[in-house]
Amino acid sequence: MQPKAISFPTDAKLMHAAIKGLNRLAAKHGVRLRQSYLRIAKHAAMMAGRYAHAKQFKRHHRELRLLRSRLGRIIRDIGRKIAGNTDLEAIFTWPLTRAAQIRGQQQRQRGWKLYSFHAPEVECIGKGKASAPYEFGVKTSIVTTNARAPGGQFVLHTKTLPGNPYDGHTLKAVIEDTEKLTGCAIERAFVDKGYRGHDVENRHRIFISGQKRGVFGIIKRELRRRSAIEAVIGHMKGEGHLGRCYLKGREGDAANAILTAVGHNLRLVLTWLRILLRLIPDALLRAFSSQIALKADS
């Protein structure tokens, strides 16, 4: 999971962001609005958050209605001002569509929702964690080696999975991409419980965390090592940029994941080089000291 650099998407925040975005775009292209509603929208968004925190939901819904009506006025005003101008209609089509989607969607509705005015590619992914039940970004697949490594595990493959697909339906493509990238066939793959019901043809080489059937000997030891990837993900989020993506669009999400994996591998290489550079002076000092001792004896 790669979170996007957005604020938590409440209805008040989204409508306030849509009002600001439409005003900014109108000012940029010289569309003079009847009224901007920026001051009113800012105060209403602030009070909506305060009323929700105080559990005063009638007042909270009153502020949401105010924001919703003001956003509708701006959408209709821009539509009247750009009517007949094909260039402006082409520029405003997508922002007005996003604003209308934000204005019409409800908090607990089913189906697709918009979670950010400036980043429409953001998806809501349920994590089930007490600290963060939901995260907003894109799913990301990460492949590492299973063998124990003294300097840490290298990332072999990483890929964003837009559209929030089921994990098991992505495993076959990820294994094929990893084999193509490394030039080596994957003998056994160890995955978490989210990959139950995967689409890999040779099911005997896929082992799921917590599996008991067919797990013995070296396979049992290797399956116990599956959780080592969690530390790699933690390093990529803490030391890299996997914890918050600032790049634009789906292409930015994909580039951020790949660059984070490259940075993780380079940090491991630099750590090994640092250790090697420490050992070289020690070896040279030992060699010189032994030569000096031999000359003194002679």
PAFI-617728 format. One line per field, with one value per atom (N, C-alpha, C): x, y, z; residue number from 1. Coordinates in nm, 2 decimals. Atoms other than C-alpha are relative to their C-alpha. Layout:
BEGIN
px = [X,...]
py = [Y,...]
pz = [Z,...]
k = [NUM,...]
//
This chain:
BEGIN
px = [0.08,0.00,0.09,-0.08,0.14,-0.10,0.09,-0.05,0.03,-0.02,-0.10,0.01,-0.02,-0.01,-0.13,0.13,-0.37,-0.05,0.06,-0.56,-0.12,0.11,-0.82,-0.13,0.11,-1.12,-0.14,0.14,-1.42,-0.08,0.09,-1.72,0.03,-0.03,-1.65,0.13,-0.14,-1.28,-0.01,0.01,-1.37,-0.07,0.08,-1.63,0.07,-0.09,-1.40,0.11,-0.11,-1.12,-0.05,0.05,-1.35,-0.04,0.03,-1.47,0.13,-0.13,-1.10,0.05,-0.05,-1.00,-0.07,0.07,-1.27,0.02,-0.03,-1.21,0.14,-0.13,-0.84,0.01,0.00,-0.90,-0.08,0.08,-1.16,0.09,-0.09,-0.91,0.11,-0.11,-0.64,-0.04,0.05,-0.85,-0.09,0.07,-1.02,-0.15,0.14,-1.37,-0.04,0.04,-1.53,-0.13,0.11,-1.76,-0.09,0.09,-2.06,0.04,-0.05,-1.93,0.09,-0.10,-1.64,-0.03,0.04,-1.78,0.13,-0.12,-1.42,0.00,0.00,-1.46,-0.11,0.11,-1.80,0.04,-0.03,-1.67,0.11,-0.10,-1.36,-0.06,0.06,-1.57,-0.09,0.09,-1.83,0.08,-0.08,-1.56,0.06,-0.06,-1.40,-0.10,0.11,-1.73,-0.05,0.05,-1.84,0.09,-0.09,-1.52,-0.02,0.02,-1.58,-0.13,0.13,-1.95,0.01,-0.01,-1.86,0.08,-0.08,-1.60,-0.08,0.08,-1.85,-0.13,0.12,-2.11,-0.13,0.12,-2.35,-0.03,0.01,-2.46,-0.10,0.10,-2.76,0.07,-0.08,-2.53,0.10,-0.10,-2.27,-0.06,0.07,-2.52,-0.05,0.03,-2.63,0.11,-0.11,-2.28,0.03,-0.02,-2.25,-0.10,0.10,-2.58,0.05,-0.05,-2.43,0.11,-0.11,-2.11,-0.05,0.05,-2.31,-0.07,0.08,-2.54,0.10,-0.09,-2.25,0.09,-0.08,-2.05,-0.09,0.09,-2.36,-0.01,0.01,-2.39,0.12,-0.12,-2.03,0.01,0.00,-2.07,-0.09,0.10,-2.38,0.05,-0.05,-2.22,0.11,-0.11,-1.91,-0.06,0.06,-2.13,-0.07,0.06,-2.32,0.10,-0.11,-2.00,0.08,-0.09,-1.82,-0.09,0.08,-2.12,0.03,-0.03,-2.04,0.15,-0.15,-1.66,0.06,-0.04,-1.52,0.13,-0.13,-1.17,-0.02,0.03,-1.30,-0.08,0.07,-1.54,0.09,-0.09,-1.26,0.09,-0.09,-1.05,-0.08,0.08,-1.34,-0.08,0.08,-1.50,0.03,-0.04,-1.30,-0.01,0.02,-1.28,-0.15,0.14,-1.66,-0.06,0.05,-1.72,0.04,-0.04,-1.51,-0.07,0.07,-1.68,-0.15,0.13,-2.02,-0.01,-0.01,-1.92,0.02,-0.02,-1.80,-0.13,0.12,-2.12,-0.11,0.11,-2.35,0.03,-0.02,-2.17,-0.03,0.04,-2.27,0.11,-0.11,-2.05,0.00,0.00,-2.16,-0.06,0.06,-2.27,0.09,-0.07,-2.17,0.06,-0.06,-1.95,0.11,-0.12,-1.68,-0.03,0.01,-1.62,0.13,-0.12,-1.38,0.05,-0.06,-1.14,0.09,-0.08,-0.94,-0.03,0.04,-1.02,0.12,-0.12,-0.66,0.07,-0.06,-0.57,-0.12,0.11,-0.87,0.03,-0.04,-0.67,0.01,-0.01,-0.67,-0.11,0.10,-0.85,0.00,0.02,-0.98,0.02,-0.03,-0.83,-0.01,0.02,-0.95,0.11,-0.12,-0.66,-0.04,0.04,-0.85,0.08,-0.08,-0.59,-0.07,0.06,-0.70,0.04,-0.05,-0.48,-0.04,0.04,-0.58,-0.08,0.08,-0.88,0.00,0.00,-0.86,0.12,-0.11,-0.57,-0.04,0.03,-0.59,0.12,-0.12,-0.35,-0.02,0.01,-0.28,0.07,-0.06,-0.20,0.14,-0.13,0.17,0.05,-0.06,0.33,0.15,-0.14,0.68,0.05,-0.06,0.90,0.14,-0.14,1.22,0.05,-0.06,1.45,-0.05,0.04,1.36,0.12,-0.12,1.72,0.04,-0.05,1.87,0.13,-0.11,2.11,0.06,-0.06,2.37,-0.03,0.01,2.33,-0.14,0.14,1.95,-0.04,0.06,1.72,-0.02,0.02,1.72,-0.14,0.13,1.40,0.02,-0.01,1.36,-0.10,0.10,1.04,-0.10,0.11,0.78,-0.09,0.09,0.47,-0.13,0.13,0.16,-0.11,0.12,-0.18,-0.12,0.12,-0.44,-0.13,0.13,-0.81,-0.03,0.02,-0.78,-0.04,0.03,-0.77,0.02,-0.02,-0.79,0.14,-0.14,-0.44,0.03,-0.03,-0.47,-0.01,0.01,-0.56,0.12,-0.12,-0.23,0.12,-0.12,0.01,0.06,-0.06,0.05,0.08,-0.07,0.14,0.13,-0.12,0.38,0.11,-0.10,0.56,0.07,-0.06,0.60,0.09,-0.08,0.73,0.13,-0.12,0.98,0.10,-0.09,1.11,0.06,-0.05,1.14,0.11,-0.10,1.33,0.13,-0.12,1.57,0.06,-0.05,1.61,0.01,0.00,1.56,-0.14,0.13,1.27,-0.02,0.03,1.10,-0.04,0.03,1.11,-0.12,0.11,0.88,-0.03,0.04,0.68,-0.07,0.06,0.58,-0.08,0.09,0.28,-0.08,0.08,0.05,-0.14,0.13,-0.31,-0.09,0.08,-0.45,0.00,-0.01,-0.34,-0.07,0.08,-0.58,-0.09,0.08,-0.76,0.08,-0.08,-0.47,-0.02,0.02,-0.45,0.12,-0.12,-0.11,-0.03,0.04,-0.13,0.06,-0.07,0.13,-0.02,0.03,-0.03,0.09,-0.08,0.22,0.13,-0.11,0.49,-0.03,0.04,0.29,-0.04,0.03,0.28,-0.05,0.07,0.05,0.03,-0.02,0.12,-0.10,0.09,-0.03,-0.04,0.04,-0.06,0.07,-0.05,-0.01,0.02,-0.01,-0.07,0.11,-0.11,0.24,0.12,-0.10,0.46,0.09,-0.09,0.76,0.14,-0.14,1.14,0.04,-0.06,1.31,-0.12,0.11,0.97,-0.06,0.05,0.86,0.09,-0.09,1.17,-0.01,0.01,1.14,-0.13,0.13,0.77,0.00,-0.02,0.87,0.07,-0.08,1.10,-0.09,0.08,0.81,-0.02,0.03,0.75,0.12,-0.12,1.11,-0.03,0.03,0.96,-0.07,0.06,0.77,0.10,-0.11,1.10,0.04,-0.04,1.19,-0.11,0.10,0.85,0.01,-0.02,0.91,0.11,-0.11,1.25,-0.04,0.04,1.10,-0.09,0.09,0.83,0.07,-0.06,1.05,0.12,-0.11,1.37,-0.02,0.03,1.23,-0.13,0.12,0.92,-0.13,0.12,0.68,-0.11,0.09,0.51,-0.09,0.08,0.37,0.05,-0.04,0.37,-0.05,0.03,0.39,0.00,0.00,0.41,-0.14,0.14,0.11,-0.04,0.06,-0.12,0.04,-0.04,-0.10,0.15,-0.14,0.23,0.10,-0.08,0.37,0.00,0.01,0.25,0.10,-0.09,0.43,0.15,-0.14,0.75,0.05,-0.04,0.75,0.04,-0.03,0.73,0.13,-0.12,1.01,0.12,-0.11,1.24,0.03,-0.02,1.18,0.07,-0.07,1.29,0.14,-0.14,1.60,0.08,-0.06,1.68,0.04,-0.03,1.65,0.12,-0.11,1.88,0.13,-0.13,2.14,0.04,-0.04,2.13,0.07,-0.07,2.22,0.14,-0.13,2.50,0.10,-0.09,2.64,0.04,-0.04,2.63,0.11,-0.11,2.84,0.13,-0.12,3.08,0.07,-0.05,3.11,0.08,-0.07,3.20,0.13,-0.12,3.45,0.11,-0.10,3.62,0.06,-0.05,3.65,0.11,-0.09,3.82,0.13,-0.13,4.08,0.10,-0.11,4.27,0.05,-0.04,4.27,0.10,-0.09,4.42,0.14,-0.12,4.68,0.09,-0.08,4.78,0.06,-0.06,4.82,0.12,-0.11,5.04,0.12,-0.11,5.26,0.06,-0.05,5.29,0.08,-0.07,5.39,0.14,-0.13,5.66,0.10,-0.08,5.79,0.06,-0.05,5.81,0.11,-0.10,6.00,0.14,-0.13,6.26,0.06,-0.05,6.30,0.07,-0.06,6.37,0.13,-0.12,6.62,0.11]
py = [-0.12,0.00,0.12,-0.13,0.34,0.11,-0.11,0.63,0.12,-0.12,0.95,0.12,-0.12,1.29,0.09,-0.07,1.40,0.01,-0.01,1.51,-0.11,0.10,1.27,0.06,-0.05,1.31,0.00,-0.02,1.43,0.08,-0.07,1.57,0.15,-0.15,1.93,0.03,-0.03,1.92,-0.02,0.02,1.78,0.11,-0.11,2.05,0.13,-0.12,2.32,0.00,0.01,2.19,0.03,-0.02,2.19,0.14,-0.15,2.55,0.07,-0.07,2.66,-0.03,0.03,2.47,0.06,-0.06,2.60,0.15,-0.14,2.96,0.03,-0.02,2.92,-0.02,0.02,2.78,0.11,-0.11,3.05,0.13,-0.12,3.33,-0.02,0.02,3.17,0.02,-0.01,3.17,0.12,-0.12,3.50,-0.01,0.02,3.37,0.07,-0.08,3.63,-0.06,0.07,3.46,0.11,-0.09,3.63,0.02,-0.01,3.54,-0.12,0.11,3.33,-0.10,0.08,3.20,-0.06,0.06,3.14,0.02,-0.03,3.31,-0.08,0.08,3.14,-0.14,0.14,2.80,-0.03,0.02,2.83,-0.01,0.00,2.91,-0.12,0.12,2.64,-0.13,0.12,2.37,-0.01,0.00,2.47,-0.04,0.02,2.47,-0.14,0.13,2.14,-0.10,0.09,1.97,0.01,-0.02,2.12,-0.06,0.06,2.02,-0.15,0.14,1.67,-0.06,0.05,1.64,0.01,-0.02,1.77,-0.09,0.08,1.52,0.08,-0.08,1.80,-0.01,0.04,1.64,0.08,-0.09,1.86,0.13,-0.11,2.16,-0.03,0.05,1.96,-0.01,0.01,1.87,0.13,-0.13,2.23,0.07,-0.06,2.34,-0.08,0.07,2.06,0.04,-0.05,2.18,0.13,-0.13,2.53,-0.02,0.02,2.40,-0.06,0.07,2.18,0.10,-0.10,2.47,0.10,-0.10,2.71,-0.06,0.06,2.46,-0.02,0.01,2.40,0.14,-0.13,2.78,0.03,-0.03,2.80,-0.09,0.09,2.50,0.06,-0.05,2.65,0.14,-0.13,3.00,-0.02,0.02,2.87,-0.06,0.06,2.66,0.11,-0.11,2.98,0.09,-0.10,3.19,-0.06,0.06,2.93,-0.06,0.05,2.83,0.06,-0.05,2.85,0.02,-0.02,2.89,-0.14,0.14,2.55,-0.02,0.01,2.62,-0.01,0.00,2.70,-0.12,0.12,2.41,-0.12,0.11,2.17,0.01,-0.02,2.32,-0.04,0.01,2.31,-0.13,0.12,1.98,-0.09,0.10,1.75,0.06,-0.05,1.99,0.01,-0.01,2.05,-0.14,0.14,1.68,-0.05,0.04,1.62,0.07,-0.08,1.90,-0.05,0.05,1.76,-0.13,0.12,1.42,0.01,-0.02,1.55,0.06,-0.06,1.75,-0.10,0.10,1.45,-0.12,0.13,1.17,0.01,0.01,1.06,-0.07,0.06,0.94,-0.15,0.14,0.58,-0.07,0.05,0.53,-0.12,0.11,0.21,0.05,-0.03,0.22,0.09,-0.08,0.45,0.14,-0.13,0.77,0.08,-0.08,1.06,0.04,-0.03,1.11,0.12,-0.12,1.41,0.07,-0.08,1.70,0.00,-0.01,1.73,-0.13,0.13,1.36,-0.10,0.08,1.17,-0.15,0.14,0.84,-0.07,0.06,0.79,-0.10,0.10,0.48,-0.02,0.04,0.38,-0.15,0.14,0.06,-0.03,0.04,-0.10,-0.09,0.08,-0.22,-0.08,0.07,-0.33,0.03,-0.03,-0.18,0.10,-0.09,0.00,0.15,-0.14,0.30,0.06,-0.06,0.34,-0.11,0.10,0.14,0.01,-0.02,0.29,0.09,-0.08,0.42,0.04,-0.06,0.64,0.01,0.00,0.57,-0.11,0.11,0.27,-0.12,0.13,-0.10,-0.01,0.02,-0.19,-0.14,0.13,-0.53,0.01,0.00,-0.59,-0.14,0.14,-0.90,0.01,0.01,-0.98,-0.14,0.14,-1.28,-0.05,0.06,-1.53,-0.04,0.05,-1.63,0.11,-0.09,-1.48,0.07,-0.08,-1.20,0.08,-0.08,-1.04,0.15,-0.15,-0.69,0.04,-0.04,-0.70,-0.06,0.06,-0.82,0.11,-0.09,-0.66,-0.02,0.00,-0.57,-0.04,0.05,-0.77,0.06,-0.05,-0.62,0.07,-0.08,-0.36,0.05,-0.05,-0.25,0.05,-0.05,-0.04,-0.08,0.08,-0.21,0.09,-0.09,0.06,-0.08,0.06,-0.02,-0.09,0.08,-0.20,-0.14,0.13,-0.55,-0.10,0.10,-0.87,-0.05,0.04,-0.97,-0.13,0.12,-1.32,0.00,-0.01,-1.21,0.07,-0.07,-1.02,-0.08,0.07,-1.29,-0.06,0.06,-1.46,0.10,-0.10,-1.14,0.05,-0.05,-1.03,-0.11,0.10,-1.37,0.00,-0.01,-1.35,0.12,-0.12,-1.00,-0.01,0.02,-1.09,-0.09,0.10,-1.39,0.07,-0.07,-1.17,0.10,-0.10,-0.90,-0.06,0.06,-1.13,-0.10,0.11,-1.40,-0.13,0.13,-1.67,-0.04,0.05,-1.90,0.00,0.00,-1.87,-0.14,0.14,-2.21,-0.01,0.00,-2.13,0.15,-0.13,-1.82,-0.01,-0.01,-1.73,0.13,-0.12,-1.49,0.00,-0.01,-1.36,-0.05,0.06,-1.47,0.08,-0.07,-1.20,-0.06,0.06,-1.42,-0.13,0.13,-1.71,0.01,0.00,-1.80,0.06,-0.07,-1.69,-0.07,0.05,-1.75,-0.06,0.06,-1.92,-0.14,0.13,-2.24,-0.11,0.10,-2.44,0.04,-0.04,-2.41,-0.06,0.07,-2.64,0.08,-0.08,-2.37,0.13,-0.12,-2.11,-0.04,0.04,-2.13,0.13,-0.11,-1.90,0.00,-0.01,-1.78,-0.07,0.08,-2.01,-0.13,0.13,-2.30,-0.12,0.11,-2.64,-0.12,0.11,-2.89,0.02,0.00,-2.98,0.09,-0.08,-2.77,-0.08,0.08,-2.95,0.02,-0.02,-2.94,0.14,-0.13,-2.66,0.09,-0.09,-2.53,0.07,-0.06,-2.48,0.11,-0.10,-2.29,0.13,-0.12,-2.07,0.07,-0.07,-2.00,0.08,-0.08,-1.88,0.13,-0.12,-1.63,0.10,-0.09,-1.47,0.13,-0.12,-1.21,0.10,-0.09,-1.07,0.11,-0.11,-0.87,0.12,-0.11,-0.66,0.11,-0.09,-0.51,0.08,-0.07,-0.42,0.11,-0.10,-0.25,0.12,-0.10,-0.06,0.09,-0.08,0.06,0.09,-0.08,0.17,0.11,-0.11,0.37,0.10,-0.09,0.51,0.08,-0.06,0.58,0.05,-0.04,0.60,0.08,-0.08,0.76,-0.08,0.09,0.46,0.04,-0.04,0.61,0.11,-0.11,0.91,0.05,-0.03,0.97,0.14,-0.13,1.33,0.02,-0.01,1.26,0.00,-0.02,1.34,-0.12,0.10,1.08,-0.14,0.15,0.70,-0.02,0.01,0.75,0.04,-0.04,0.93,-0.11,0.10,0.65,-0.12,0.10,0.39,0.03,-0.04,0.59,0.01,-0.02,0.66,-0.14,0.14,0.28,-0.05,0.06,0.19,0.08,-0.08,0.48,-0.03,0.04,0.38,-0.13,0.13,0.02,0.02,-0.03,0.15,0.06,-0.06,0.37,-0.09,0.10,0.08,-0.08,0.09,-0.14,0.08,-0.08,0.15,0.02,-0.02,0.21,-0.13,0.12,-0.16,-0.01,0.01,-0.14,0.10,-0.10,0.18,-0.05,0.06,0.00,-0.10,0.09,-0.28,0.07,-0.07,-0.04,0.08,-0.06,0.15,-0.10,0.10,-0.17,-0.04,0.03,-0.25,0.10,-0.11,0.09,0.00,0.01,0.04,-0.11,0.12,-0.30,0.03,-0.02,-0.18,0.07,-0.06,0.07,-0.10,0.10,-0.20,-0.10,0.10,-0.45,0.06,-0.07,-0.20,0.03,-0.02,-0.11,-0.12,0.12,-0.47,-0.04,0.04,-0.53,0.09,-0.09,-0.22,-0.04,0.03,-0.31,-0.13,0.13,-0.67,0.02,-0.03,-0.54,0.07,-0.07,-0.30,-0.09,0.09,-0.57,-0.10,0.09,-0.80,0.07,-0.08,-0.52,0.02,-0.02,-0.46,-0.13,0.13,-0.83,-0.03,0.03,-0.85,0.10]
pz = [0.00,0.00,0.00,0.01,-0.11,0.02,-0.02,0.05,-0.09,0.08,-0.15,0.10,-0.09,-0.01,-0.01,-0.01,0.06,0.14,-0.13,0.36,0.01,-0.01,0.51,-0.06,0.09,0.27,0.07,-0.05,0.47,-0.10,0.10,0.28,0.00,-0.01,0.41,-0.07,0.06,0.31,-0.15,0.15,-0.04,-0.07,0.06,-0.11,0.01,-0.01,0.02,-0.10,0.10,-0.20,-0.14,0.13,-0.50,-0.03,0.01,-0.44,-0.03,0.02,-0.41,-0.14,0.13,-0.72,-0.12,0.11,-0.94,0.00,-0.01,-0.82,-0.06,0.04,-0.89,-0.16,0.14,-1.24,-0.08,0.06,-1.32,-0.01,0.00,-1.22,-0.10,0.09,-1.43,-0.14,0.14,-1.75,-0.02,0.02,-1.69,0.00,-0.01,-1.61,0.13,-0.12,-1.38,0.06,-0.07,-1.13,0.07,-0.07,-0.97,0.14,-0.14,-0.62,0.02,-0.02,-0.51,0.11,-0.12,-0.17,0.07,-0.06,-0.06,0.16,-0.14,0.28,0.07,-0.06,0.35,0.00,0.00,0.24,0.10,-0.10,0.46,0.14,-0.14,0.77,0.01,-0.01,0.69,0.02,-0.01,0.64,0.14,-0.13,0.97,0.10,-0.09,1.16,-0.01,0.02,1.01,0.07,-0.08,1.15,0.15,-0.14,1.49,0.05,-0.05,1.51,-0.01,0.00,1.40,0.12,-0.12,1.67,0.13,-0.12,1.93,-0.01,0.01,1.80,-0.01,0.02,1.71,-0.15,0.14,1.39,-0.08,0.07,1.31,-0.05,0.04,1.30,-0.11,0.10,1.11,-0.14,0.13,0.84,-0.06,0.05,0.82,-0.07,0.07,0.73,-0.13,0.13,0.47,-0.10,0.10,0.31,-0.06,0.05,0.29,-0.10,0.09,0.13,-0.13,0.12,-0.11,-0.09,0.08,-0.22,-0.07,0.06,-0.27,-0.11,0.10,-0.47,-0.13,0.11,-0.69,-0.07,0.06,-0.75,-0.09,0.08,-0.87,-0.12,0.12,-1.10,-0.11,0.10,-1.26,-0.06,0.05,-1.28,-0.11,0.10,-1.46,-0.13,0.12,-1.69,-0.09,0.07,-1.79,-0.07,0.05,-1.84,-0.12,0.10,-2.06,-0.12,0.10,-2.27,-0.14,0.14,-2.65,-0.02,0.02,-2.59,0.01,0.00,-2.70,0.07,-0.07,-2.56,0.15,-0.15,-2.21,0.04,-0.04,-2.22,0.01,0.00,-2.30,0.13,-0.12,-2.01,0.13,-0.13,-1.75,0.00,0.00,-1.85,0.12,-0.10,-1.62,0.14,-0.13,-1.32,0.04,-0.04,-1.33,0.02,-0.02,-1.36,0.14,-0.13,-1.05,0.11,-0.10,-0.86,0.02,-0.01,-0.95,0.07,-0.07,-0.83,0.15,-0.14,-0.50,0.06,-0.05,-0.46,0.02,0.00,-0.53,0.09,-0.07,-0.34,0.15,-0.15,0.01,0.07,-0.08,0.29,-0.01,-0.01,0.30,-0.13,0.12,-0.06,-0.06,0.07,-0.26,-0.13,0.14,-0.57,0.01,0.01,-0.69,0.06,-0.06,-0.50,-0.03,0.02,-0.54,0.13,-0.13,-0.25,0.00,0.00,-0.37,-0.13,0.11,-0.60,-0.10,0.09,-0.73,-0.04,0.03,-0.73,-0.01,0.02,-0.87,0.00,0.01,-0.90,0.14,-0.13,-0.52,0.03,-0.04,-0.39,0.15,-0.14,-0.05,0.02,-0.02,0.07,0.15,-0.14,0.40,0.05,-0.05,0.61,0.13,-0.12,0.93,0.12,-0.12,1.16,0.09,-0.09,1.47,-0.02,0.01,1.41,-0.13,0.13,1.04,-0.07,0.07,0.93,-0.15,0.15,0.58,-0.03,0.05,0.38,-0.14,0.13,0.06,-0.08,0.09,-0.22,-0.10,0.10,-0.44,0.05,-0.04,-0.39,-0.07,0.05,-0.44,0.03,-0.02,-0.49,0.01,-0.02,-0.36,0.00,0.00,-0.43,0.05,-0.05,-0.24,0.00,-0.02,-0.20,0.13,-0.13,0.07,0.08,-0.07,0.16,0.10,-0.10,0.47,-0.05,0.05,0.38,0.11,-0.11,0.62,-0.01,0.02,0.47,-0.02,0.03,0.41,-0.13,0.12,0.14,-0.11,0.11,-0.20,-0.06,0.07,-0.38,-0.14,0.14,-0.70,-0.10,0.08,-0.83,0.08,-0.06,-0.74,-0.11,0.10,-0.92,0.07,-0.05,-0.84,-0.07,0.05,-0.89,0.01,0.00,-0.97,-0.02,0.01,-0.95,0.12,-0.12,-0.61,-0.03,0.04,-0.76,0.12,-0.10,-0.55,0.00,0.00,-0.44,-0.08,0.07,-0.57,-0.15,0.15,-0.92,-0.06,0.05,-0.95,0.01,-0.03,-0.84,-0.12,0.13,-1.18,-0.08,0.07,-1.35,0.07,-0.07,-1.08,-0.01,0.02,-1.09,-0.14,0.14,-1.47,-0.02,0.01,-1.45,0.07,-0.08,-1.18,-0.07,0.08,-1.38,-0.12,0.12,-1.69,0.04,-0.04,-1.50,0.05,-0.06,-1.31,-0.09,0.08,-1.58,0.07,-0.08,-1.31,0.02,-0.03,-1.26,0.15,-0.15,-0.92,0.04,-0.05,-0.75,0.09,-0.10,-0.46,0.04,-0.04,-0.37,0.13,-0.13,-0.01,0.01,0.00,0.02,0.13,-0.12,0.29,-0.03,0.01,0.35,-0.10,0.10,0.11,-0.14,0.13,-0.18,-0.02,0.01,-0.11,-0.12,0.12,-0.43,-0.11,0.10,-0.65,-0.14,0.14,-1.03,-0.06,0.05,-1.06,-0.04,0.05,-1.27,0.09,-0.08,-1.07,0.15,-0.13,-0.73,0.11,-0.10,-0.56,0.03,-0.03,-0.57,0.07,-0.08,-0.39,0.14,-0.14,-0.01,0.07,-0.06,0.19,0.15,-0.14,0.54,0.08,-0.08,0.80,-0.06,0.06,0.56,0.07,-0.07,0.71,-0.09,0.09,0.43,-0.10,0.09,0.23,0.05,-0.05,0.45,0.10,-0.08,0.60,-0.04,0.03,0.62,-0.04,0.04,0.43,-0.04,0.03,0.31,0.12,-0.12,0.66,0.05,-0.05,0.75,-0.09,0.10,0.43,0.02,-0.02,0.50,0.13,-0.12,0.85,-0.03,0.04,0.67,-0.08,0.08,0.48,0.06,-0.07,0.74,0.00,0.01,0.68,-0.10,0.10,0.39,0.07,-0.07,0.65,0.04,-0.03,0.76,-0.12,0.12,0.40,-0.03,0.03,0.35,0.10,-0.10,0.68,-0.04,0.04,0.56,-0.13,0.12,0.22,0.03,-0.04,0.40,0.09,-0.09,0.67,-0.06,0.05,0.48,-0.15,0.13,0.13,-0.01,0.02,-0.01,-0.03,0.01,-0.01,0.09,-0.10,0.29,-0.03,0.04,0.11,-0.14,0.14,-0.27,-0.03,0.04,-0.38,-0.15,0.15,-0.76,-0.05,0.05,-0.98,-0.09,0.09,-1.14,0.03,-0.01,-1.18,-0.04,0.05,-1.37,0.12,-0.12,-1.06,0.11,-0.10,-0.83,-0.04,0.05,-1.05,0.01,-0.01,-1.07,0.14,-0.14,-0.70,0.06,-0.05,-0.62,-0.05,0.06,-0.86,0.06,-0.05,-0.74,0.14,-0.14,-0.38,0.01,0.00,-0.45,-0.04,0.05,-0.64,0.11,-0.11,-0.35,0.12,-0.10,-0.10,-0.04,0.04,-0.30,0.00,0.00,-0.34,0.14,-0.14,0.04,0.05,-0.04,0.09,-0.06,0.07,-0.17,0.07,-0.07,0.00,0.14,-0.13,0.34,-0.01,0.02,0.20,-0.04,0.04,0.04,0.12,-0.12,0.37,0.09,-0.08,0.55,-0.06,0.07,0.28,0.02,-0.02,0.31,0.14,-0.13,0.68,0.02,-0.01,0.63,-0.07,0.08,0.37,0.09,-0.08,0.61,0.11,-0.10,0.88,-0.05,0.07,0.64,-0.03,0.04,0.52,0.13,-0.12,0.88,0.05,-0.04,0.97,-0.08,0.08,0.67,0.02,-0.03,0.74,0.14,-0.13,1.11,0.00,0.00,1.03,-0.07,0.07,0.78,0.10,-0.10,1.05,0.10,-0.10,1.30,-0.05,0.06,1.06,-0.02,0.01,0.99,0.13,-0.13,1.36,0.05,-0.04,1.42,-0.07,0.08,1.14,0.04]
k = [1,1,1,2,2,2,3,3,3,4,4,4,5,5,5,6,6,6,7,7,7,8,8,8,9,9,9,10,10,10,11,11,11,12,12,12,13,13,13,14,14,14,15,15,15,16,16,16,17,17,17,18,18,18,19,19,19,20,20,20,21,21,21,22,22,22,23,23,23,24,24,24,25,25,25,26,26,26,27,27,27,28,28,28,29,29,29,30,30,30,31,31,31,32,32,32,33,33,33,34,34,34,35,35,35,36,36,36,37,37,37,38,38,38,39,39,39,40,40,40,41,41,41,42,42,42,43,43,43,44,44,44,45,45,45,46,46,46,47,47,47,48,48,48,49,49,49,50,50,50,51,51,51,52,52,52,53,53,53,54,54,54,55,55,55,56,56,56,57,57,57,58,58,58,59,59,59,60,60,60,61,61,61,62,62,62,63,63,63,64,64,64,65,65,65,66,66,66,67,67,67,68,68,68,69,69,69,70,70,70,71,71,71,72,72,72,73,73,73,74,74,74,75,75,75,76,76,76,77,77,77,78,78,78,79,79,79,80,80,80,81,81,81,82,82,82,83,83,83,84,84,84,85,85,85,86,86,86,87,87,87,88,88,88,89,89,89,90,90,90,91,91,91,92,92,92,93,93,93,94,94,94,95,95,95,96,96,96,97,97,97,98,98,98,99,99,99,100,100,100,101,101,101,102,102,102,103,103,103,104,104,104,105,105,105,106,106,106,107,107,107,108,108,108,109,109,109,110,110,110,111,111,111,112,112,112,113,113,113,114,114,114,115,115,115,116,116,116,117,117,117,118,118,118,119,119,119,120,120,120,121,121,121,122,122,122,123,123,123,124,124,124,125,125,125,126,126,126,127,127,127,128,128,128,129,129,129,130,130,130,131,131,131,132,132,132,133,133,133,134,134,134,135,135,135,136,136,136,137,137,137,138,138,138,139,139,139,140,140,140,141,141,141,142,142,142,143,143,143,144,144,144,145,145,145,146,146,146,147,147,147,148,148,148,149,149,149,150,150,150,151,151,151,152,152,152,153,153,153,154,154,154,155,155,155,156,156,156,157,157,157,158,158,158,159,159,159,160,160,160,161,161,161,162,162,162,163,163,163,164,164,164,165,165,165,166,166,166,167,167,167,168,168,168,169,169,169,170,170,170,171,171,171,172,172,172,173,173,173,174,174,174,175,175,175,176,176,176,177,177,177,178,178,178,179,179,179,180,180,180,181,181,181,182,182,182,183,183,183,184,184,184,185,185,185,186,186,186,187,187,187,188,188,188,189,189,189,190,190,190,191,191,191,192,192,192,193,193,193,194,194,194,195,195,195,196,196,196,197,197,197,198,198,198,199,199,199,200,200,200,201,201,201,202,202,202,203,203,203,204,204,204,205,205,205,206,206,206,207,207,207,208,208,208,209,209,209,210,210,210,211,211,211,212,212,212,213,213,213,214,214,214,215,215,215,216,216,216,217,217,217,218,218,218,219,219,219,220,220,220,221,221,221,222,222,222,223,223,223,224,224,224,225,225,225,226,226,226,227,227,227,228,228,228,229,229,229,230,230,230,231,231,231,232,232,232,233,233,233,234,234,234,235,235,235,236,236,236,237,237,237,238,238,238,239,239,239,240,240,240,241,241,241,242,242,242,243,243,243,244,244,244,245,245,245,246,246,246,247,247,247,248,248,248,249,249,249,250,250,250,251,251,251,252,252,252,253,253,253,254,254,254,255,255,255,256,256,256,257,257,257,258,258,258,259,259,259,260,260,260,261,261,261,262,262,262,263,263,263,264,264,264,265,265,265,266,266,266,267,267,267,268,268,268,269,269,269,270,270,270,271,271,271,272,272,272,273,273,273,274,274,274,275,275,275,276,276,276,277,277,277,278,278,278,279,279,279,280,280,280,281,281,281,282,282,282,283,283,283,284,284,284,285,285,285,286,286,286,287,287,287,288,288,288,289,289,289,290,290,290,291,291,291,292,292,292,293,293,293,294,294,294,295,295,295,296,296,296,297,297,297,298,298,298]
//
